[in-house]
């Protein structure tokens, strides 16, 4: 049943029925109850477009991915975040608009979304250290929230992030407590804000334990299994190989384990490994006992929470921007153990 048929059955105008279903105050309580009961009886649910016409909103949230970051689309971390955000949108009657754009067209796309009123707000993914999209969206007056933070931007804006610095400092401290002194970091691309903060946490722990920062024990790149494998293989081939490795991604950690085993070593005995685990739906870190010791924070929950934040700010435009800093939990698994004793 569509709106026209429901209105005809009730003997009311389509405008009155639409306003009743969307909570407009000028509709009497008796009429609203009558319309809601009829909608339930006939299993009528207004389309998002109809709701938007009635409220003056698009009832849609945009996610714009530049081509240079299109790898995000096949990243299970991105998929879990989108799934979490989508759950929130669905619950509130919003749709998601996902756009893949040429980097040079990104500004034009945001301007078009704003001028056409195609979305009510946008989520910004993968912020860099100095993130230009934040200032652009503020200039446009388009509501937004950032998954992460941008260290180089000092004006208030809405964001949700994991405390990456604290998580990696704690992970490094944990390895020092186990007696390790040669601890390597296999990080993400350090132009990305999260990776920069993770390196800061790692180096802060080294300094606190009077260990010099060694560039030979640090790698930065796309967080793939191959990157984890190649980085570990190269470091283990050296004369003064690390006895412990911290990985920025569970995916990279799989490559770390492959390189350790290929060399005939045992993970957790000869080389300890700590990783960051986004608690992914389709890439679980073991069962009751984690395979990898990990700093864990659910990216799916982050998607849900950030979407809620954005929708709340759209409904309350005069409120100051919210910021949420999540703490990762250190989960001890079978991939770590005491530093091996030198013969």
C-alpha positions in Angstrom: 0.0 0.0 0.0 1.3 3.5 -0.9 0.6 6.8 0.7 -2.2 7.7 -1.7 -4.1 4.5 -1.0 -3.7 4.8 2.8 -5.0 8.4 2.6 -7.9 7.3 0.5 -8.9 4.6 3.0 -8.7 7.1 5.9 -10.5 9.8 4.1 -7.7 12.2 4.8 -5.3 14.2 2.6 -1.9 12.8 1.8 -0.3 15.8 3.5 -2.2 15.1 6.8 -1.3 11.4 6.8 2.4 12.2 6.1 2.5 14.8 8.8 0.8 12.5 11.3 3.3 9.7 10.6 6.3 12.2 10.9 5.2 13.6 14.2 4.2 17.1 13.2 2.6 18.9 16.2 -0.3 20.5 14.2 -1.9 17.1 13.8 -4.3 16.3 16.6 -3.4 13.3 18.9 -6.6 11.5 17.9 -5.8 11.8 14.2 -2.2 10.7 14.7 -3.4 7.6 16.6 -5.9 6.8 13.9 -3.3 7.2 11.1 -0.7 5.1 13.0 -3.2 2.3 13.7 -4.2 2.2 10.0 -0.5 2.2 8.9 0.1 -0.7 11.2 -3.0 -2.6 10.1 -2.1 -2.2 6.4 1.7 -2.7 7.0 2.4 0.7 5.5 5.9 2.1 5.9 6.7 5.5 4.3 9.6 5.6 1.9 12.7 7.5 2.8 12.0 9.8 -0.1 8.5 10.5 1.2 9.8 11.2 4.7 12.4 13.5 3.3 9.8 15.5 1.3 7.7 15.8 4.5 10.6 16.9 6.8 12.8 18.8 4.4 15.7 16.4 5.0 17.5 14.1 2.7 17.5 11.3 5.4 20.8 10.2 4.0 24.4 10.2 5.2 27.3 10.4 2.8 30.6 8.5 2.8 33.0 9.9 0.2 36.1 7.7 -0.7 38.8 9.3 -2.9 40.3 7.0 -5.5 43.7 7.2 -3.9 42.1 5.5 -0.9 39.9 3.0 -2.8 41.7 0.1 -1.1 39.5 1.1 1.9 36.6 -0.5 0.0 38.1 -4.0 0.3 39.5 -3.5 3.7 37.6 -5.6 6.3 38.1 -2.8 8.8 36.2 -0.4 6.5 33.5 -3.0 5.9 32.9 -3.6 9.6 32.8 0.2 10.3 30.2 0.7 7.5 28.2 -2.3 8.8 28.0 -0.7 12.3 27.1 2.7 10.9 24.5 1.2 8.7 22.8 -0.4 11.6 22.4 3.0 13.2 21.2 4.7 10.0 18.6 1.9 9.5 17.3 2.3 13.0 16.8 6.0 12.6 15.3 5.8 9.1 18.4 7.0 7.2 20.0 5.7 4.1 23.7 5.6 3.2 25.2 7.1 0.1 28.7 5.8 -0.8 30.7 7.6 -3.4 34.1 6.8 -5.0 35.5 9.9 -6.5 38.7 11.1 -8.2 40.9 13.0 -5.7 40.7 16.2 -7.8 36.9 16.1 -7.7 36.5 15.6 -4.0 35.8 19.2 -3.2 33.3 19.5 -6.0 31.5 16.3 -4.8 31.1 17.8 -1.3 29.9 21.1 -2.7 27.4 19.2 -4.8 26.1 17.1 -1.9 25.6 20.3 0.0 24.0 22.4 -2.8 21.6 19.5 -3.9 20.8 18.7 -0.3 21.5 15.1 -1.2 22.7 14.3 2.3 22.2 15.6 5.8 25.8 15.0 6.8 29.0 13.0 6.0 31.5 10.7 7.7 35.1 11.5 7.1 37.3 8.4 6.8 41.1 7.9 7.2 42.1 11.4 8.4 45.7 12.4 7.7 47.9 14.5 10.0 46.9 17.7 8.3 43.4 16.8 7.0 42.0 19.4 4.5 38.5 17.9 4.4 37.8 19.1 7.9 38.2 22.8 7.1 36.4 22.3 3.7 33.3 20.8 5.4 33.3 23.5 8.0 33.4 26.2 5.4 30.5 24.5 3.5 28.4 24.2 6.6 27.9 20.5 5.9 27.5 18.5 9.2 30.2 15.9 9.5 32.0 13.6 12.0 35.5 12.1 11.6 36.5 8.5 12.2 39.8 9.3 13.8 41.5 12.7 14.4 43.8 15.1 12.6 46.8 16.3 14.8 47.5 19.3 12.6 44.0 20.8 12.9 43.2 22.8 16.0 39.6 24.0 15.6 36.8 22.1 17.3 35.1 19.3 15.2 33.3 16.1 15.9 35.4 13.0 16.0 35.6 9.5 17.5 39.0 7.8 17.9 40.8 5.0 19.7 43.6 6.1 22.0 46.2 4.8 19.7 49.2 6.4 21.5 48.2 4.9 24.9 47.4 1.5 23.3 50.8 1.1 21.7 52.7 2.5 24.6 51.0 -0.1 26.8 51.7 -2.9 24.3 55.4 -1.9 24.2 55.5 -1.7 28.0 54.0 -5.2 28.2 56.9 -6.6 26.1 59.4 -4.8 28.2 57.9 -6.4 31.3 58.5 -9.8 29.6 62.2 -9.0 29.3 62.3 -7.9 25.6 64.7 -5.2 24.6 64.8 -5.5 20.8 61.2 -4.6 20.0 60.2 -3.8 16.4 57.2 -1.8 15.1 55.4 -2.7 11.8 53.1 0.3 11.4 50.6 1.7 9.0 51.4 4.6 6.7 52.6 7.3 9.0 51.0 10.2 7.1 47.8 8.8 8.6 47.0 10.2 12.0 46.4 6.9 13.7 49.8 5.5 12.6 51.6 8.6 13.7 50.0 8.3 17.2 50.9 4.6 17.4 54.5 5.3 16.6 54.5 8.0 19.3 53.2 5.5 21.9 55.9 3.0 20.9 58.8 5.5 21.0 57.5 6.9 24.3 57.8 3.5 25.9 61.3 3.0 24.4 62.5 6.3 25.9 60.9 5.4 29.3 62.9 2.2 29.4 66.2 4.0 28.3 66.2 2.2 24.9 67.3 4.2 21.9 64.9 4.5 19.0 66.3 2.3 16.2 65.1 3.1 12.7 66.2 -0.4 11.6 63.4 -1.8 13.8 60.6 0.4 12.4 58.6 -0.1 9.2 55.7 1.9 7.8 53.4 0.9 4.9 50.1 -0.4 3.7 48.8 -2.8 6.4 48.7 -6.0 4.2 49.7 -9.5 5.0 52.6 -9.2 2.5 53.9 -6.1 4.1 53.9 -7.8 7.5 55.7 -10.8 6.0 58.4 -8.9 4.1 59.1 -6.5 7.0 59.5 -9.4 9.4 61.6 -11.5 7.0 64.0 -8.6 6.5 64.4 -7.8 10.2 64.9 -11.4 11.2 67.6 -11.8 8.6 69.8 -9.2 10.5 72.5 -10.0 13.0 70.7 -8.3 15.8 67.1 -9.4 15.1 64.2 -8.3 17.2 62.8 -10.7 19.8 59.4 -9.0 19.7 57.3 -7.3 17.1 54.3 -5.0 17.4 52.0 -4.9 14.4 49.4 -2.2 13.6 47.0 -4.6 12.0 45.8 -8.2 12.6 46.1 -8.6 8.8 49.8 -7.6 8.9 50.3 -9.8 11.9 49.3 -12.9 9.8 52.3 -12.0 7.6 54.5 -11.5 10.6 53.6 -15.1 11.8 54.3 -16.5 8.3 57.8 -15.0 8.3 58.6 -16.3 11.8 57.5 -19.8 10.9 59.2 -19.7 7.6 62.5 -19.1 9.4 61.9 -22.2 11.6 61.1 -20.1 14.7 58.1 -20.4 17.1 55.8 -17.4 17.6 55.5 -16.7 21.3 58.7 -18.6 22.2 61.4 -17.3 19.9 59.7 -14.1 18.8 56.7 -12.5 20.6 54.1 -10.6 18.6 51.5 -8.0 19.7 49.0 -6.6 17.3 46.1 -4.3 17.1 42.8 -6.1 16.7 39.7 -4.3 15.4 37.5 -7.3 16.5 36.5 -7.9 12.9 33.4 -10.0 12.1 35.1 -12.2 9.5 38.7 -12.2 10.8 38.5 -13.4 14.4 41.6 -13.4 16.6 41.0 -17.0 17.8 38.3 -18.1 20.2 38.2 -18.0 23.9 42.0 -17.7 24.0 43.3 -15.1 21.5 45.9 -16.3 18.9 47.6 -12.9 19.1 48.2 -10.8 22.2 46.4 -7.7 21.1 45.1 -4.2 21.8 41.5 -4.6 21.0 38.8 -2.2 20.1 35.7 -3.0 18.0 35.5 -1.0 14.8 31.9 -2.1 14.3 31.0 -0.4 17.6 32.9 2.6 16.5 30.7 2.8 13.4 27.6 2.6 15.4 28.7 5.3 17.9 30.0 7.7 15.3 26.8 7.5 13.3 24.8 8.2 16.5 27.0 11.2 17.1 26.5 12.6 13.6 22.7 12.1 13.7 22.5 13.7 17.1 24.5 16.8 15.8 22.2 17.0 12.8 19.2 17.1 15.1 20.8 19.5 17.4 22.9 21.9 15.2 23.5 24.5 18.0 25.3 22.0 20.3 29.2 22.1 20.3 31.0 19.3 18.5 31.3 16.1 20.4 34.5 14.1 20.7 34.9 10.5 22.0 38.2 8.8 22.8 37.9 5.0 23.2 40.4 3.0 25.2 41.7 -0.2 23.7 41.8 -3.3 25.9 45.0 -5.4 26.1 44.1 -9.1 25.5 46.9 -11.6 26.3 47.1 -14.4 23.8 49.5 -17.2 22.9 51.8 -15.0 20.7 53.8 -13.5 23.5 56.2 -15.0 26.1 59.4 -14.1 28.0 62.3 -12.9 26.0 64.5 -15.8 24.9 67.7 -16.1 26.9 70.9 -15.7 25.1 73.3 -18.6 25.1 
